[in-house]
Amino acid sequence: MIETHTTIEITTPYHGEEELQQTSIKRMTCNYCNGTGEILHIDDNMDREFIICPCCGGTRFVDAEITVKFKPSQYVLMKSKI
């Protein structure tokens, strides 16, 4: 199986920039239906039918929207007693 990986580099905001950064990745193949847009459903009577994928809505692709919010760290530096 071939997998495609997308890497997003996150950098801290510069002085005066917003604390929120947003990005999106378009047209990723839906993993729920493996890019077919349909799911095979077998009911109690062993009848087979294809239903529209609930994740991609039958389009075969999904979009990822990523939001990163920056906030001050809770880590506190201890002052030396020298």
N, C-alpha and C positions, 0 to 999 in steps of 0.2 A: 504494500500500500504506500502510495506517495503522499506525503504530508507537506503542506506549505506553511512556513512559519513567518510571522510578521513581528519585527522588533520595533518597539517604541522607546526612544531615549527620552528620559525625563530629566530636565535640568531645573534648578531652583530659579525663581523669578529674579530679574534684576531690579534694582532700586526704582520704585515708582510703577512697576508693572503690576498687573492684576494678580491676585492670589489664586485664581482659578485658571487652569489651562484645559482646553478641550480639543479633541481631535476625533476623527472618525475614519474607519476603514470600510470601504465600500466593496460590495460583491464578493463576499467570502462564501465559499460553498457550504451549504447547510449540512451539518454533520448528522442531524436527526434522520434525514431521508437520504443521505449520501448524494445529494445533488439531483435526485430524481423528481422531487416535487410531490411525490406520492408515497404513502405507506400502505403496505399490504396488511389488510385486516381479515382475520379468520374468525367467524362467529361460532356459536355453540353447535350449529348444524353443519359445521365444516364448510360453509359457503365462503368463498374468497371474494373480496372486493378491495379495490384500491380507493383510499380516501386521501383528500388533500392534506399535505403535511401541516400540522398546527404551528410549527416554528417559522417556516418560510412562506406559508400561505400559497404554496404551489409554484412560487417563483424560482425555486432551486437555489436561491442565494439569500444571505442575510447581511445586514450592515452592523458594524460594531461602533458604538459611540462611547468614548472614554473621557471621563472628567477627573482631573486631579486637583484637589484643594490643598493648598499649603497652609500650615499653621505653625506657631512657635513650638519648639520642642519642649517636652516636659523634663528633659535631662537638665540637672542643675550642677554647675561646676562648684566644687568646694574651694573656698579660699584657703590658702596656706597660712599657717600660724607662725610664720617666721617673722 
